[in-house]
Amino acid sequence: MDQMGVDLKNRTHIETNLIADLSVAFNIIIVAAACCLLPIAPACRTGRDCPLPIAVQMAEAAQILNGSLADIHGDVKIQRSGSSIASPARSGSRVEPGDAVITGQSGRAAIKFEHGQIDLDNATRLTLLRCMSSHDESFAELALSDGAVTALINMERGKEFWFDIITPTKSARGRGNKKGVAHLAVSHRSGTTVTDSEVGQWQYQPIMLPDQPPAVQAALTNNAKASVLLKDYIGTTLNQNTLGAYEVRRAAGEPDIGLFAPSNTAAPVISGTAKIGGKLTCSPGKWIGNLPPTFKFQWLRDGKEISGATDESYTVVEDDGLHKISCKVTGTNETGESSATSNEVGVEVEKPKPAEPETPPAPAPAVVPPLSLTITLQEGKGAMMSSSSTATSAETK
């Protein structure tokens, strides 16, 4: 019995160690599998629903959201990003970033989102620019070029919901973070008017249309190229690399996932004297971004960087003669950076002045011989006069 007890004890010890080893091995396999998910996960297309890998979900990265059409009455059409054709819309149709919903004189519709909905009045054109969601908040940005809309924001304790509605003259931002529903009515027919409910928090501010990205300007002015421009704009602002910058910053007073890197809307400009010894100055141009950018400068000679020339101004040197000078400006904020290059200016080189011809010496004054006059009286013939001159000077007597 004692021997059997010893064997049983040894067997139990071995089994315990084996279970522990298997547990460690299982944990290693789980960790390795989780780490491998991120590199092999297929990239999500812009505007498509695509579940993120477990590792990314734990990082609380933002995800692209879509809206869906509902409550359609009368003439309602949808124009897809990149298309020039507006097709009849149906309830349940997906509204992706870059799509425009258009209601006719008898049309009405609603776009439903995770965090609320937008009701479209008749004769309205509304374009979805961006829509994203993270663990702590959801955000939608829309361009209203014509008509009237009403935003209804669901409010949930512990999570913030945002709507930005932009017209050609004004930007209205709605925020909800309490229980209940917040209402915001925005109309742009003969000017922009904004009316809000007492629930929620709303901000209004005028905008300058030229300061908006070209795609947003086109959407707000019903430009025929708006759909194509929006496709490129959405591809830039909502690609997978950019989404990594939309992780929650937890800053109060603004939608964190609504932030995006600086974008240049008017190229930098060089001014000054483009001559050797002259001074050039680089204006950064116009930029947009939810966070104000800081600027870095780099001067270029024929497109190549000039070593050490990183100030806003630059003094032209002899090596620049007969070359073209430009300036690259890089705008940076907490979300990212982008660059834009100025116009080129040619550096003039002054040609040496030709030597002035020598002035010949003045000719010597001519010598005028003295003139002598002789008068001879002849008898019976009157007076006769004769004159003569000689080159020799007469002696003074």
QUINORFEN-V685053 format. One record per residue. N is the residue number from 0. OMEGA is omega as a letter, one per 40 degrees, with the letter a starting at -180 (* if undefined). BURIAL is b if it has 24 or more other C-alpha atoms within 12 Angstrom, else e. Layout:
BEGIN
N;OMEGA;BURIAL + N;OMEGA;BURIAL
END
This chain:
BEGIN
0;a;e + 1;i;e + 2;i;e + 3;i;e + 4;i;e + 5;i;e + 6;i;e + 7;i;e + 8;i;e + 9;i;e + 10;i;e + 11;a;e + 12;a;e + 13;a;e + 14;i;e + 15;i;e + 16;i;e + 17;i;e + 18;i;e + 19;i;e + 20;i;e + 21;i;e + 22;i;e + 23;a;e + 24;i;e + 25;i;e + 26;i;e + 27;i;e + 28;a;e + 29;a;e + 30;a;e + 31;i;e + 32;i;e + 33;a;e + 34;a;e + 35;a;e + 36;a;e + 37;a;e + 38;a;e + 39;a;e + 40;i;e + 41;a;e + 42;i;e + 43;i;e + 44;i;e + 45;i;b + 46;i;b + 47;i;b + 48;a;e + 49;a;e + 50;i;e + 51;i;b + 52;a;b + 53;a;e + 54;a;e + 55;i;b + 56;i;e + 57;i;e + 58;i;e + 59;i;b + 60;a;b + 61;i;b + 62;i;b + 63;i;b + 64;i;b + 65;i;b + 66;i;b + 67;a;b + 68;i;b + 69;i;b + 70;a;b + 71;i;b + 72;i;b + 73;a;e + 74;i;b + 75;i;b + 76;i;b + 77;i;b + 78;a;b + 79;i;b + 80;i;b + 81;a;b + 82;i;e + 83;a;e + 84;i;e + 85;a;e + 86;i;e + 87;a;e + 88;i;b + 89;i;b + 90;a;e + 91;i;e + 92;a;b + 93;i;b + 94;a;b + 95;i;b + 96;a;b + 97;i;b + 98;i;b + 99;i;b + 100;a;b + 101;i;b + 102;i;b + 103;a;b + 104;i;e + 105;a;e + 106;i;b + 107;i;b + 108;i;b + 109;i;b + 110;a;b + 111;i;b + 112;i;b + 113;a;b + 114;i;b + 115;i;b + 116;i;b + 117;i;b + 118;a;b + 119;i;b + 120;i;b + 121;i;b + 122;a;b + 123;i;b + 124;a;b + 125;a;b + 126;i;b + 127;a;b + 128;i;b + 129;i;b + 130;a;b + 131;i;b + 132;i;b + 133;a;b + 134;a;b + 135;a;b + 136;i;b + 137;a;b + 138;i;b + 139;i;b + 140;a;b + 141;i;b + 142;i;b + 143;a;b + 144;i;b + 145;i;b + 146;a;b + 147;i;b + 148;i;b + 149;i;b + 150;i;b + 151;a;b + 152;i;b + 153;a;b + 154;a;b + 155;a;b + 156;i;e + 157;i;e + 158;a;b + 159;i;b + 160;a;b + 161;i;b + 162;i;b + 163;i;b + 164;a;b + 165;i;b + 166;i;b + 167;a;b + 168;a;b + 169;i;b + 170;i;b + 171;a;b + 172;i;b + 173;a;b + 174;i;b + 175;i;b + 176;i;b + 177;i;e + 178;a;e + 179;a;e + 180;i;b + 181;a;b + 182;i;b + 183;i;b + 184;a;b + 185;i;b + 186;i;b + 187;i;b + 188;i;e + 189;a;e + 190;a;e + 191;i;b + 192;a;b + 193;i;b + 194;a;b + 195;i;b + 196;i;e + 197;a;e + 198;i;e + 199;a;b + 200;a;b + 201;i;b + 202;i;b + 203;i;b + 204;i;e + 205;i;e + 206;i;e + 207;a;e + 208;a;b + 209;i;e + 210;i;e + 211;i;b + 212;a;b + 213;a;b + 214;i;b + 215;i;b + 216;a;b + 217;i;b + 218;a;b + 219;a;b + 220;i;b + 221;i;b + 222;a;e + 223;a;e + 224;a;e + 225;a;b + 226;i;b + 227;i;b + 228;i;b + 229;i;b + 230;i;b + 231;a;b + 232;i;b + 233;i;b + 234;a;b + 235;a;b + 236;a;b + 237;i;b + 238;a;b + 239;i;b + 240;a;e + 241;a;b + 242;i;b + 243;i;b + 244;a;b + 245;i;b + 246;a;b + 247;i;b + 248;i;b + 249;i;e + 250;a;e + 251;i;e + 252;i;e + 253;i;b + 254;a;b + 255;a;b + 256;i;b + 257;a;b + 258;i;b + 259;a;b + 260;i;b + 261;i;b + 262;a;b + 263;i;b + 264;i;b + 265;a;e + 266;i;b + 267;a;b + 268;i;b + 269;i;b + 270;i;b + 271;a;e + 272;a;e + 273;i;b + 274;i;b + 275;a;b + 276;i;e + 277;a;e + 278;i;e + 279;i;b + 280;a;b + 281;i;b + 282;a;b + 283;a;b + 284;a;b + 285;a;b + 286;i;b + 287;a;b + 288;a;b + 289;i;e + 290;a;b + 291;a;e + 292;i;b + 293;a;e + 294;i;b + 295;a;b + 296;i;b + 297;a;b + 298;a;b + 299;i;b + 300;a;b + 301;i;e + 302;a;e + 303;a;e + 304;i;e + 305;a;b + 306;i;e + 307;a;e + 308;a;b + 309;i;e + 310;i;b + 311;i;b + 312;a;b + 313;i;b + 314;a;b + 315;a;b + 316;a;b + 317;i;e + 318;a;e + 319;a;b + 320;i;e + 321;i;e + 322;i;b + 323;a;b + 324;i;b + 325;a;b + 326;i;b + 327;a;b + 328;i;b + 329;i;b + 330;a;b + 331;i;b + 332;a;b + 333;a;e + 334;a;b + 335;a;b + 336;i;b + 337;a;b + 338;i;b + 339;a;b + 340;a;b + 341;i;b + 342;i;b + 343;i;b + 344;i;b + 345;a;b + 346;a;b + 347;i;e + 348;a;e + 349;i;e + 350;i;e + 351;a;e + 352;i;e + 353;a;e + 354;i;e + 355;i;e + 356;i;e + 357;i;e + 358;a;e + 359;a;e + 360;a;e + 361;i;e + 362;i;e + 363;a;e + 364;a;e + 365;i;e + 366;a;e + 367;a;e + 368;i;e + 369;a;e + 370;i;e + 371;a;e + 372;a;e + 373;i;e + 374;a;e + 375;i;e + 376;i;e + 377;a;e + 378;i;e + 379;a;e + 380;a;e + 381;a;e + 382;i;e + 383;a;e + 384;i;e + 385;i;e + 386;i;e + 387;i;e + 388;i;e + 389;a;e + 390;a;e + 391;a;e + 392;i;e + 393;i;e + 394;i;e + 395;i;e + 396;*;e
END
